[in-house]
Amino acid sequence: MNREVVEQVLRDYYALRRPDTDPELEAVRVAILLEDVFKIRLSDAEIDAAVLTEVSSVAGLVARLRGDS
């Protein structure tokens, strides 16, 4: 799965989320999405609301964890 597909999945997800959701809860939801869809496992340290809110930063994290450099 290339980066464009990853970014499209993330854009679709972010378009559906509720803006009033607690940022920490949303970070956990994104982590679950990444684990389910992209078959990667995030460490507790990687489940960070500051990182998991932007499509480009999450796509970069997915690429790094999948070894896509």
CHARMM internal coordinates of N, CA and C (Angstrom, degrees):
IC EDIT
DIST 1 N 1 CA 1.4434
DIST 1 CA 1 C 1.5342
ANGL 1 N 1 CA 1 C 107.49
DIST 1 C 2 N 1.3145
ANGL 1 CA 1 C 2 N 116.87
DIHE 1 N 1 CA 1 C 2 N 124.08
DIST 2 N 2 CA 1.4611
ANGL 1 C 2 N 2 CA 119.61
DIHE 1 CA 1 C 2 N 2 CA -176.64
DIST 2 CA 2 C 1.5330
ANGL 2 N 2 CA 2 C 111.26
DIHE 1 C 2 N 2 CA 2 C -86.37
DIST 2 C 3 N 1.3226
ANGL 2 CA 2 C 3 N 114.96
DIHE 2 N 2 CA 2 C 3 N 170.97
DIST 3 N 3 CA 1.4712
ANGL 2 C 3 N 3 CA 120.75
DIHE 2 CA 2 C 3 N 3 CA -174.71
DIST 3 CA 3 C 1.5281
ANGL 3 N 3 CA 3 C 112.24
DIHE 2 C 3 N 3 CA 3 C -61.15
DIST 3 C 4 N 1.3265
ANGL 3 CA 3 C 4 N 118.13
DIHE 3 N 3 CA 3 C 4 N -35.53
DIST 4 N 4 CA 1.4575
ANGL 3 C 4 N 4 CA 120.01
DIHE 3 CA 3 C 4 N 4 CA 179.80
DIST 4 CA 4 C 1.5285
ANGL 4 N 4 CA 4 C 111.31
DIHE 3 C 4 N 4 CA 4 C -62.35
DIST 4 C 5 N 1.3215
ANGL 4 CA 4 C 5 N 116.94
DIHE 4 N 4 CA 4 C 5 N -40.58
DIST 5 N 5 CA 1.4611
ANGL 4 C 5 N 5 CA 121.06
DIHE 4 CA 4 C 5 N 5 CA 178.75
DIST 5 CA 5 C 1.5250
ANGL 5 N 5 CA 5 C 109.61
DIHE 4 C 5 N 5 CA 5 C -66.53
DIST 5 C 6 N 1.3269
ANGL 5 CA 5 C 6 N 116.46
DIHE 5 N 5 CA 5 C 6 N -43.59
DIST 6 N 6 CA 1.4618
ANGL 5 C 6 N 6 CA 120.89
DIHE 5 CA 5 C 6 N 6 CA 178.14
DIST 6 CA 6 C 1.5266
ANGL 6 N 6 CA 6 C 109.83
DIHE 5 C 6 N 6 CA 6 C -58.50
DIST 6 C 7 N 1.3209
ANGL 6 CA 6 C 7 N 116.94
DIHE 6 N 6 CA 6 C 7 N -47.54
DIST 7 N 7 CA 1.4604
ANGL 6 C 7 N 7 CA 120.65
DIHE 6 CA 6 C 7 N 7 CA -179.47
DIST 7 CA 7 C 1.5278
ANGL 7 N 7 CA 7 C 111.82
DIHE 6 C 7 N 7 CA 7 C -63.79
DIST 7 C 8 N 1.3308
ANGL 7 CA 7 C 8 N 117.95
DIHE 7 N 7 CA 7 C 8 N -36.87
DIST 8 N 8 CA 1.4654
ANGL 7 C 8 N 8 CA 120.32
DIHE 7 CA 7 C 8 N 8 CA 178.35
DIST 8 CA 8 C 1.5215
ANGL 8 N 8 CA 8 C 111.23
DIHE 7 C 8 N 8 CA 8 C -66.17
DIST 8 C 9 N 1.3185
ANGL 8 CA 8 C 9 N 117.32
DIHE 8 N 8 CA 8 C 9 N -43.18
DIST 9 N 9 CA 1.4723
ANGL 8 C 9 N 9 CA 120.90
DIHE 8 CA 8 C 9 N 9 CA 176.73
DIST 9 CA 9 C 1.5257
ANGL 9 N 9 CA 9 C 109.72
DIHE 8 C 9 N 9 CA 9 C -59.03
DIST 9 C 10 N 1.3277
ANGL 9 CA 9 C 10 N 116.15
DIHE 9 N 9 CA 9 C 10 N -44.96
DIST 10 N 10 CA 1.4646
ANGL 9 C 10 N 10 CA 119.92
DIHE 9 CA 9 C 10 N 10 CA -179.74
DIST 10 CA 10 C 1.5277
ANGL 10 N 10 CA 10 C 112.10
DIHE 9 C 10 N 10 CA 10 C -66.00
DIST 10 C 11 N 1.3261
ANGL 10 CA 10 C 11 N 117.76
DIHE 10 N 10 CA 10 C 11 N -41.74
DIST 11 N 11 CA 1.4700
ANGL 10 C 11 N 11 CA 120.80
DIHE 10 CA 10 C 11 N 11 CA 177.26
DIST 11 CA 11 C 1.5297
ANGL 11 N 11 CA 11 C 110.61
DIHE 10 C 11 N 11 CA 11 C -60.65
DIST 11 C 12 N 1.3306
ANGL 11 CA 11 C 12 N 116.53
DIHE 11 N 11 CA 11 C 12 N -42.52
DIST 12 N 12 CA 1.4653
ANGL 11 C 12 N 12 CA 120.37
DIHE 11 CA 11 C 12 N 12 CA 178.21
DIST 12 CA 12 C 1.5296
ANGL 12 N 12 CA 12 C 110.58
DIHE 11 C 12 N 12 CA 12 C -61.78
DIST 12 C 13 N 1.3303
ANGL 12 CA 12 C 13 N 116.06
DIHE 12 N 12 CA 12 C 13 N -43.63
DIST 13 N 13 CA 1.4602
ANGL 12 C 13 N 13 CA 119.84
DIHE 12 CA 12 C 13 N 13 CA 179.25
DIST 13 CA 13 C 1.5248
ANGL 13 N 13 CA 13 C 110.82
DIHE 12 C 13 N 13 CA 13 C -62.79
DIST 13 C 14 N 1.3249
ANGL 13 CA 13 C 14 N 116.65
DIHE 13 N 13 CA 13 C 14 N -49.62
DIST 14 N 14 CA 1.4667
ANGL 13 C 14 N 14 CA 120.45
DIHE 13 CA 13 C 14 N 14 CA -177.66
DIST 14 CA 14 C 1.5301
ANGL 14 N 14 CA 14 C 111.81
DIHE 13 C 14 N 14 CA 14 C -63.69
DIST 14 C 15 N 1.3196
ANGL 14 CA 14 C 15 N 118.19
DIHE 14 N 14 CA 14 C 15 N -29.75
DIST 15 N 15 CA 1.4597
ANGL 14 C 15 N 15 CA 120.99
DIHE 14 CA 14 C 15 N 15 CA 178.23
DIST 15 CA 15 C 1.5335
ANGL 15 N 15 CA 15 C 111.76
DIHE 14 C 15 N 15 CA 15 C -68.09
DIST 15 C 16 N 1.3218
ANGL 15 CA 15 C 16 N 116.62
DIHE 15 N 15 CA 15 C 16 N -25.34
DIST 16 N 16 CA 1.4600
ANGL 15 C 16 N 16 CA 121.16
DIHE 15 CA 15 C 16 N 16 CA -177.44
DIST 16 CA 16 C 1.5255
ANGL 16 N 16 CA 16 C 114.22
DIHE 15 C 16 N 16 CA 16 C -93.67
DIST 16 C 17 N 1.3174
ANGL 16 CA 16 C 17 N 117.60
DIHE 16 N 16 CA 16 C 17 N -12.66
DIST 17 N 17 CA 1.4633
ANGL 16 C 17 N 17 CA 118.78
DIHE 16 CA 16 C 17 N 17 CA -175.21
DIST 17 CA 17 C 1.5286
ANGL 17 N 17 CA 17 C 111.09
DIHE 16 C 17 N 17 CA 17 C -76.52
DIST 17 C 18 N 1.3064
ANGL 17 CA 17 C 18 N 115.13
DIHE 17 N 17 CA 17 C 18 N 156.86
DIST 18 N 18 CA 1.4593
ANGL 17 C 18 N 18 CA 121.05
DIHE 17 CA 17 C 18 N 18 CA 178.24
DIST 18 CA 18 C 1.5280
ANGL 18 N 18 CA 18 C 109.49
DIHE 17 C 18 N 18 CA 18 C -85.98
DIST 18 C 19 N 1.3052
ANGL 18 CA 18 C 19 N 118.07
DIHE 18 N 18 CA 18 C 19 N 130.13
DIST 19 N 19 CA 1.4643
ANGL 18 C 19 N 19 CA 120.71
DIHE 18 CA 18 C 19 N 19 CA -176.43
DIST 19 CA 19 C 1.5221
ANGL 19 N 19 CA 19 C 114.35
DIHE 18 C 19 N 19 CA 19 C -68.17
DIST 19 C 20 N 1.3257
ANGL 19 CA 19 C 20 N 118.78
DIHE 19 N 19 CA 19 C 20 N -18.99
DIST 20 N 20 CA 1.4609
ANGL 19 C 20 N 20 CA 121.22
DIHE 19 CA 19 C 20 N 20 CA -177.71
DIST 20 CA 20 C 1.5293
ANGL 20 N 20 CA 20 C 113.15
DIHE 19 C 20 N 20 CA 20 C -91.71
DIST 20 C 21 N 1.3191
ANGL 20 CA 20 C 21 N 117.98
DIHE 20 N 20 CA 20 C 21 N 9.00
DIST 21 N 21 CA 1.4558
ANGL 20 C 21 N 21 CA 122.14
DIHE 20 CA 20 C 21 N 21 CA -179.15
DIST 21 CA 21 C 1.5216
ANGL 21 N 21 CA 21 C 110.51
DIHE 20 C 21 N 21 CA 21 C -72.13
DIST 21 C 22 N 1.3060
ANGL 21 CA 21 C 22 N 116.36
DIHE 21 N 21 CA 21 C 22 N 143.32
DIST 22 N 22 CA 1.4590
ANGL 21 C 22 N 22 CA 122.15
DIHE 21 CA 21 C 22 N 22 CA 176.26
DIST 22 CA 22 C 1.5290
ANGL 22 N 22 CA 22 C 109.59
DIHE 21 C 22 N 22 CA 22 C -57.42
DIST 22 C 23 N 1.3284
ANGL 22 CA 22 C 23 N 118.86
DIHE 22 N 22 CA 22 C 23 N 130.88
DIST 23 N 23 CA 1.4678
ANGL 22 C 23 N 23 CA 121.53
DIHE 22 CA 22 C 23 N 23 CA -176.60
DIST 23 CA 23 C 1.5287
ANGL 23 N 23 CA 23 C 114.03
DIHE 22 C 23 N 23 CA 23 C -59.17
DIST 23 C 24 N 1.3127
ANGL 23 CA 23 C 24 N 117.19
DIHE 23 N 23 CA 23 C 24 N -37.15
DIST 24 N 24 CA 1.4695
ANGL 23 C 24 N 24 CA 119.85
DIHE 23 CA 23 C 24 N 24 CA 179.37
DIST 24 CA 24 C 1.5294
ANGL 24 N 24 CA 24 C 111.07
DIHE 23 C 24 N 24 CA 24 C -68.77
DIST 24 C 25 N 1.3143
ANGL 24 CA 24 C 25 N 116.83
DIHE 24 N 24 CA 24 C 25 N -41.03
DIST 25 N 25 CA 1.4654
ANGL 24 C 25 N 25 CA 120.75
DIHE 24 CA 24 C 25 N 25 CA 177.07
DIST 25 CA 25 C 1.5210
ANGL 25 N 25 CA 25 C 110.15
DIHE 24 C 25 N 25 CA 25 C -64.75
DIST 25 C 26 N 1.3224
ANGL 25 CA 25 C 26 N 116.40
DIHE 25 N 25 CA 25 C 26 N -40.05
DIST 26 N 26 CA 1.4651
ANGL 25 C 26 N 26 CA 120.13
DIHE 25 CA 25 C 26 N 26 CA 178.63
DIST 26 CA 26 C 1.5293
ANGL 26 N 26 CA 26 C 110.57
DIHE 25 C 26 N 26 CA 26 C -64.34
DIST 26 C 27 N 1.3177
ANGL 26 CA 26 C 27 N 118.26
DIHE 26 N 26 CA 26 C 27 N -37.63
DIST 27 N 27 CA 1.4650
ANGL 26 C 27 N 27 CA 121.53
DIHE 26 CA 26 C 27 N 27 CA 177.57
DIST 27 CA 27 C 1.5301
ANGL 27 N 27 CA 27 C 110.45
DIHE 26 C 27 N 27 CA 27 C -61.92
DIST 27 C 28 N 1.3151
ANGL 27 CA 27 C 28 N 117.19
DIHE 27 N 27 CA 27 C 28 N -39.79
DIST 28 N 28 CA 1.4698
ANGL 27 C 28 N 28 CA 120.97
DIHE 27 CA 27 C 28 N 28 CA 177.60
DIST 28 CA 28 C 1.5314
ANGL 28 N 28 CA 28 C 109.85
DIHE 27 C 28 N 28 CA 28 C -65.80
DIST 28 C 29 N 1.3182
ANGL 28 CA 28 C 29 N 116.83
DIHE 28 N 28 CA 28 C 29 N -41.27
DIST 29 N 29 CA 1.4741
ANGL 28 C 29 N 29 CA 119.93
DIHE 28 CA 28 C 29 N 29 CA 178.41
DIST 29 CA 29 C 1.5292
ANGL 29 N 29 CA 29 C 111.22
DIHE 28 C 29 N 29 CA 29 C -62.75
DIST 29 C 30 N 1.3333
ANGL 29 CA 29 C 30 N 116.86
DIHE 29 N 29 CA 29 C 30 N -42.39
DIST 30 N 30 CA 1.4686
ANGL 29 C 30 N 30 CA 120.36
DIHE 29 CA 29 C 30 N 30 CA 177.89
DIST 30 CA 30 C 1.5275
ANGL 30 N 30 CA 30 C 109.73
DIHE 29 C 30 N 30 CA 30 C -63.49
DIST 30 C 31 N 1.3209
ANGL 30 CA 30 C 31 N 117.49
DIHE 30 N 30 CA 30 C 31 N -41.26
DIST 31 N 31 CA 1.4674
ANGL 30 C 31 N 31 CA 120.75
DIHE 30 CA 30 C 31 N 31 CA 178.63
DIST 31 CA 31 C 1.5265
ANGL 31 N 31 CA 31 C 110.61
DIHE 30 C 31 N 31 CA 31 C -60.02
DIST 31 C 32 N 1.3177
ANGL 31 CA 31 C 32 N 117.00
DIHE 31 N 31 CA 31 C 32 N -42.76
DIST 32 N 32 CA 1.4677
ANGL 31 C 32 N 32 CA 121.09
DIHE 31 CA 31 C 32 N 32 CA 178.20
DIST 32 CA 32 C 1.5224
ANGL 32 N 32 CA 32 C 110.22
DIHE 31 C 32 N 32 CA 32 C -64.15
DIST 32 C 33 N 1.3201
ANGL 32 CA 32 C 33 N 117.17
DIHE 32 N 32 CA 32 C 33 N -42.49
DIST 33 N 33 CA 1.4660
ANGL 32 C 33 N 33 CA 120.98
DIHE 32 CA 32 C 33 N 33 CA 176.58
DIST 33 CA 33 C 1.5248
ANGL 33 N 33 CA 33 C 110.62
DIHE 32 C 33 N 33 CA 33 C -57.84
DIST 33 C 34 N 1.3270
ANGL 33 CA 33 C 34 N 116.73
DIHE 33 N 33 CA 33 C 34 N -47.79
DIST 34 N 34 CA 1.4698
ANGL 33 C 34 N 34 CA 120.38
DIHE 33 CA 33 C 34 N 34 CA -178.92
DIST 34 CA 34 C 1.5150
ANGL 34 N 34 CA 34 C 111.42
DIHE 33 C 34 N 34 CA 34 C -61.91
DIST 34 C 35 N 1.3166
ANGL 34 CA 34 C 35 N 116.24
DIHE 34 N 34 CA 34 C 35 N -41.28
DIST 35 N 35 CA 1.4620
ANGL 34 C 35 N 35 CA 119.60
DIHE 34 CA 34 C 35 N 35 CA 179.59
DIST 35 CA 35 C 1.5256
ANGL 35 N 35 CA 35 C 111.59
DIHE 34 C 35 N 35 CA 35 C -66.76
DIST 35 C 36 N 1.3319
ANGL 35 CA 35 C 36 N 116.84
DIHE 35 N 35 CA 35 C 36 N -41.37
DIST 36 N 36 CA 1.4627
ANGL 35 C 36 N 36 CA 120.71
DIHE 35 CA 35 C 36 N 36 CA -178.17
DIST 36 CA 36 C 1.5272
ANGL 36 N 36 CA 36 C 112.96
DIHE 35 C 36 N 36 CA 36 C -73.22
DIST 36 C 37 N 1.3243
ANGL 36 CA 36 C 37 N 117.09
DIHE 36 N 36 CA 36 C 37 N -45.67
DIST 37 N 37 CA 1.4592
ANGL 36 C 37 N 37 CA 121.03
DIHE 36 CA 36 C 37 N 37 CA -172.86
DIST 37 CA 37 C 1.5236
ANGL 37 N 37 CA 37 C 111.96
DIHE 36 C 37 N 37 CA 37 C -83.82
DIST 37 C 38 N 1.3268
ANGL 37 CA 37 C 38 N 116.52
DIHE 37 N 37 CA 37 C 38 N -43.50
DIST 38 N 38 CA 1.4691
ANGL 37 C 38 N 38 CA 120.17
DIHE 37 CA 37 C 38 N 38 CA -173.16
DIST 38 CA 38 C 1.5257
ANGL 38 N 38 CA 38 C 113.45
DIHE 37 C 38 N 38 CA 38 C -102.55
DIST 38 C 39 N 1.3346
ANGL 38 CA 38 C 39 N 116.62
DIHE 38 N 38 CA 38 C 39 N -1.03
DIST 39 N 39 CA 1.4724
ANGL 38 C 39 N 39 CA 122.21
DIHE 38 CA 38 C 39 N 39 CA 176.06
DIST 39 CA 39 C 1.5292
ANGL 39 N 39 CA 39 C 112.12
DIHE 38 C 39 N 39 CA 39 C 57.29
DIST 39 C 40 N 1.3323
ANGL 39 CA 39 C 40 N 115.57
DIHE 39 N 39 CA 39 C 40 N 42.48
DIST 40 N 40 CA 1.4593
ANGL 39 C 40 N 40 CA 120.39
DIHE 39 CA 39 C 40 N 40 CA 174.99
DIST 40 CA 40 C 1.5155
ANGL 40 N 40 CA 40 C 108.51
DIHE 39 C 40 N 40 CA 40 C -119.62
DIST 40 C 41 N 1.3006
ANGL 40 CA 40 C 41 N 116.36
DIHE 40 N 40 CA 40 C 41 N 155.72
DIST 41 N 41 CA 1.4594
ANGL 40 C 41 N 41 CA 121.11
DIHE 40 CA 40 C 41 N 41 CA 179.55
DIST 41 CA 41 C 1.5101
ANGL 41 N 41 CA 41 C 109.12
DIHE 40 C 41 N 41 CA 41 C -114.30
DIST 41 C 42 N 1.3162
ANGL 41 CA 41 C 42 N 115.65
DIHE 41 N 41 CA 41 C 42 N 129.06
DIST 42 N 42 CA 1.4554
ANGL 41 C 42 N 42 CA 121.31
DIHE 41 CA 41 C 42 N 42 CA 177.66
DIST 42 CA 42 C 1.5231
ANGL 42 N 42 CA 42 C 109.60
DIHE 41 C 42 N 42 CA 42 C -97.92
DIST 42 C 43 N 1.3124
ANGL 42 CA 42 C 43 N 115.50
DIHE 42 N 42 CA 42 C 43 N 142.14
DIST 43 N 43 CA 1.4615
ANGL 42 C 43 N 43 CA 119.72
DIHE 42 CA 42 C 43 N 43 CA 173.53
DIST 43 CA 43 C 1.5291
ANGL 43 N 43 CA 43 C 108.02
DIHE 42 C 43 N 43 CA 43 C -78.51
DIST 43 C 44 N 1.3153
ANGL 43 CA 43 C 44 N 116.06
DIHE 43 N 43 CA 43 C 44 N 166.32
DIST 44 N 44 CA 1.4605
ANGL 43 C 44 N 44 CA 119.61
DIHE 43 CA 43 C 44 N 44 CA 177.61
DIST 44 CA 44 C 1.5253
ANGL 44 N 44 CA 44 C 110.95
DIHE 43 C 44 N 44 CA 44 C -58.24
DIST 44 C 45 N 1.3175
ANGL 44 CA 44 C 45 N 117.30
DIHE 44 N 44 CA 44 C 45 N -37.59
DIST 45 N 45 CA 1.4664
ANGL 44 C 45 N 45 CA 121.46
DIHE 44 CA 44 C 45 N 45 CA -179.62
DIST 45 CA 45 C 1.5259
ANGL 45 N 45 CA 45 C 111.86
DIHE 44 C 45 N 45 CA 45 C -66.22
DIST 45 C 46 N 1.3302
ANGL 45 CA 45 C 46 N 117.76
DIHE 45 N 45 CA 45 C 46 N -28.99
DIST 46 N 46 CA 1.4663
ANGL 45 C 46 N 46 CA 121.67
DIHE 45 CA 45 C 46 N 46 CA -179.22
DIST 46 CA 46 C 1.5240
ANGL 46 N 46 CA 46 C 112.75
DIHE 45 C 46 N 46 CA 46 C -80.65
DIST 46 C 47 N 1.3279
ANGL 46 CA 46 C 47 N 116.89
DIHE 46 N 46 CA 46 C 47 N -14.61
DIST 47 N 47 CA 1.4612
ANGL 46 C 47 N 47 CA 120.39
DIHE 46 CA 46 C 47 N 47 CA 177.33
DIST 47 CA 47 C 1.5251
ANGL 47 N 47 CA 47 C 106.91
DIHE 46 C 47 N 47 CA 47 C -86.14
DIST 47 C 48 N 1.3167
ANGL 47 CA 47 C 48 N 113.89
DIHE 47 N 47 CA 47 C 48 N 81.05
DIST 48 N 48 CA 1.4587
ANGL 47 C 48 N 48 CA 123.13
DIHE 47 CA 47 C 48 N 48 CA -172.38
DIST 48 CA 48 C 1.5253
ANGL 48 N 48 CA 48 C 108.99
DIHE 47 C 48 N 48 CA 48 C -125.26
DIST 48 C 49 N 1.3142
ANGL 48 CA 48 C 49 N 116.44
DIHE 48 N 48 CA 48 C 49 N 121.46
DIST 49 N 49 CA 1.4700
ANGL 48 C 49 N 49 CA 120.58
DIHE 48 CA 48 C 49 N 49 CA -177.81
DIST 49 CA 49 C 1.5210
ANGL 49 N 49 CA 49 C 111.64
DIHE 48 C 49 N 49 CA 49 C -59.40
DIST 49 C 50 N 1.3217
ANGL 49 CA 49 C 50 N 117.81
DIHE 49 N 49 CA 49 C 50 N -30.28
DIST 50 N 50 CA 1.4637
ANGL 49 C 50 N 50 CA 120.85
DIHE 49 CA 49 C 50 N 50 CA 179.98
DIST 50 CA 50 C 1.5254
ANGL 50 N 50 CA 50 C 111.80
DIHE 49 C 50 N 50 CA 50 C -68.12
DIST 50 C 51 N 1.3155
ANGL 50 CA 50 C 51 N 117.35
DIHE 50 N 50 CA 50 C 51 N -28.14
DIST 51 N 51 CA 1.4694
ANGL 50 C 51 N 51 CA 121.72
DIHE 50 CA 50 C 51 N 51 CA -178.41
DIST 51 CA 51 C 1.5229
ANGL 51 N 51 CA 51 C 111.51
DIHE 50 C 51 N 51 CA 51 C -94.56
DIST 51 C 52 N 1.3145
ANGL 51 CA 51 C 52 N 117.27
DIHE 51 N 51 CA 51 C 52 N -35.98
DIST 52 N 52 CA 1.4566
ANGL 51 C 52 N 52 CA 121.47
DIHE 51 CA 51 C 52 N 52 CA -171.18
DIST 52 CA 52 C 1.5316
ANGL 52 N 52 CA 52 C 114.22
DIHE 51 C 52 N 52 CA 52 C -89.27
DIST 52 C 53 N 1.3246
ANGL 52 CA 52 C 53 N 117.61
DIHE 52 N 52 CA 52 C 53 N 22.49
DIST 53 N 53 CA 1.4625
ANGL 52 C 53 N 53 CA 119.93
DIHE 52 CA 52 C 53 N 53 CA 179.59
DIST 53 CA 53 C 1.5203
ANGL 53 N 53 CA 53 C 113.83
DIHE 52 C 53 N 53 CA 53 C -107.48
DIST 53 C 54 N 1.3052
ANGL 53 CA 53 C 54 N 117.98
DIHE 53 N 53 CA 53 C 54 N -16.84
DIST 54 N 54 CA 1.4668
ANGL 53 C 54 N 54 CA 122.11
DIHE 53 CA 53 C 54 N 54 CA -177.83
DIST 54 CA 54 C 1.5295
ANGL 54 N 54 CA 54 C 110.26
DIHE 53 C 54 N 54 CA 54 C -111.00
DIST 54 C 55 N 1.3164
ANGL 54 CA 54 C 55 N 116.10
DIHE 54 N 54 CA 54 C 55 N 133.71
DIST 55 N 55 CA 1.4612
ANGL 54 C 55 N 55 CA 121.42
DIHE 54 CA 54 C 55 N 55 CA -178.63
DIST 55 CA 55 C 1.5268
ANGL 55 N 55 CA 55 C 111.25
DIHE 54 C 55 N 55 CA 55 C -55.81
DIST 55 C 56 N 1.3239
ANGL 55 CA 55 C 56 N 117.78
DIHE 55 N 55 CA 55 C 56 N -46.20
DIST 56 N 56 CA 1.4641
ANGL 55 C 56 N 56 CA 120.10
DIHE 55 CA 55 C 56 N 56 CA -175.80
DIST 56 CA 56 C 1.5194
ANGL 56 N 56 CA 56 C 112.17
DIHE 55 C 56 N 56 CA 56 C -66.25
DIST 56 C 57 N 1.3319
ANGL 56 CA 56 C 57 N 117.85
DIHE 56 N 56 CA 56 C 57 N -38.78
DIST 57 N 57 CA 1.4643
ANGL 56 C 57 N 57 CA 119.18
DIHE 56 CA 56 C 57 N 57 CA 179.62
DIST 57 CA 57 C 1.5233
ANGL 57 N 57 CA 57 C 111.05
DIHE 56 C 57 N 57 CA 57 C -70.70
DIST 57 C 58 N 1.3168
ANGL 57 CA 57 C 58 N 117.36
DIHE 57 N 57 CA 57 C 58 N -37.54
DIST 58 N 58 CA 1.4685
ANGL 57 C 58 N 58 CA 120.06
DIHE 57 CA 57 C 58 N 58 CA 177.80
DIST 58 CA 58 C 1.5234
ANGL 58 N 58 CA 58 C 110.33
DIHE 57 C 58 N 58 CA 58 C -68.72
DIST 58 C 59 N 1.3207
ANGL 58 CA 58 C 59 N 117.86
DIHE 58 N 58 CA 58 C 59 N -40.25
DIST 59 N 59 CA 1.4703
ANGL 58 C 59 N 59 CA 120.95
DIHE 58 CA 58 C 59 N 59 CA 177.69
DIST 59 CA 59 C 1.5282
ANGL 59 N 59 CA 59 C 110.06
DIHE 58 C 59 N 59 CA 59 C -62.48
DIST 59 C 60 N 1.3175
ANGL 59 CA 59 C 60 N 117.12
DIHE 59 N 59 CA 59 C 60 N -39.06
DIST 60 N 60 CA 1.4635
ANGL 59 C 60 N 60 CA 120.53
DIHE 59 CA 59 C 60 N 60 CA 176.38
DIST 60 CA 60 C 1.5163
ANGL 60 N 60 CA 60 C 111.84
DIHE 59 C 60 N 60 CA 60 C -64.30
DIST 60 C 61 N 1.3259
ANGL 60 CA 60 C 61 N 116.42
DIHE 60 N 60 CA 60 C 61 N -40.68
DIST 61 N 61 CA 1.4642
ANGL 60 C 61 N 61 CA 120.84
DIHE 60 CA 60 C 61 N 61 CA 177.23
DIST 61 CA 61 C 1.5222
ANGL 61 N 61 CA 61 C 110.39
DIHE 60 C 61 N 61 CA 61 C -62.80
DIST 61 C 62 N 1.3181
ANGL 61 CA 61 C 62 N 117.07
DIHE 61 N 61 CA 61 C 62 N -44.16
DIST 62 N 62 CA 1.4741
ANGL 61 C 62 N 62 CA 120.95
DIHE 61 CA 61 C 62 N 62 CA 178.31
DIST 62 CA 62 C 1.5277
ANGL 62 N 62 CA 62 C 110.19
DIHE 61 C 62 N 62 CA 62 C -59.81
DIST 62 C 63 N 1.3236
ANGL 62 CA 62 C 63 N 116.76
DIHE 62 N 62 CA 62 C 63 N -46.57
DIST 63 N 63 CA 1.4625
ANGL 62 C 63 N 63 CA 120.58
DIHE 62 CA 62 C 63 N 63 CA 179.66
DIST 63 CA 63 C 1.5172
ANGL 63 N 63 CA 63 C 111.03
DIHE 62 C 63 N 63 CA 63 C -60.32
DIST 63 C 64 N 1.3312
ANGL 63 CA 63 C 64 N 116.85
DIHE 63 N 63 CA 63 C 64 N -43.06
DIST 64 N 64 CA 1.4732
ANGL 63 C 64 N 64 CA 120.42
DIHE 63 CA 63 C 64 N 64 CA -179.46
DIST 64 CA 64 C 1.5188
ANGL 64 N 64 CA 64 C 110.80
DIHE 63 C 64 N 64 CA 64 C -64.93
DIST 64 C 65 N 1.3228
ANGL 64 CA 64 C 65 N 117.50
DIHE 64 N 64 CA 64 C 65 N -45.24
DIST 65 N 65 CA 1.4603
ANGL 64 C 65 N 65 CA 120.37
DIHE 64 CA 64 C 65 N 65 CA -178.08
DIST 65 CA 65 C 1.5303
ANGL 65 N 65 CA 65 C 112.79
DIHE 64 C 65 N 65 CA 65 C -70.28
DIST 65 C 66 N 1.3166
ANGL 65 CA 65 C 66 N 116.42
DIHE 65 N 65 CA 65 C 66 N -26.43
DIST 66 N 66 CA 1.4664
ANGL 65 C 66 N 66 CA 119.58
DIHE 65 CA 65 C 66 N 66 CA 177.62
DIST 66 CA 66 C 1.5219
ANGL 66 N 66 CA 66 C 111.51
DIHE 65 C 66 N 66 CA 66 C -87.86
DIST 66 C 67 N 1.3307
ANGL 66 CA 66 C 67 N 116.86
DIHE 66 N 66 CA 66 C 67 N -5.88
DIST 67 N 67 CA 1.4520
ANGL 66 C 67 N 67 CA 120.34
DIHE 66 CA 66 C 67 N 67 CA 179.93
DIST 67 CA 67 C 1.5084
ANGL 67 N 67 CA 67 C 113.25
DIHE 66 C 67 N 67 CA 67 C 76.13
DIST 67 C 68 N 1.3317
ANGL 67 CA 67 C 68 N 116.57
DIHE 67 N 67 CA 67 C 68 N 26.32
DIST 68 N 68 CA 1.4646
ANGL 67 C 68 N 68 CA 121.16
DIHE 67 CA 67 C 68 N 68 CA -177.80
DIST 68 CA 68 C 1.5250
ANGL 68 N 68 CA 68 C 113.25
DIHE 67 C 68 N 68 CA 68 C -84.17
DIST 68 C 69 N 1.3038
ANGL 68 CA 68 C 69 N 117.77
DIHE 68 N 68 CA 68 C 69 N -6.87
DIST 69 N 69 CA 1.4775
ANGL 68 C 69 N 69 CA 124.44
DIHE 68 CA 68 C 69 N 69 CA -177.02
DIST 69 CA 69 C 1.4699
ANGL 69 N 69 CA 69 C 110.93
DIHE 68 C 69 N 69 CA 69 C 36.25
END
COOR INIT
IC SEED 1 N 1 CA 1 C
IC BUILD
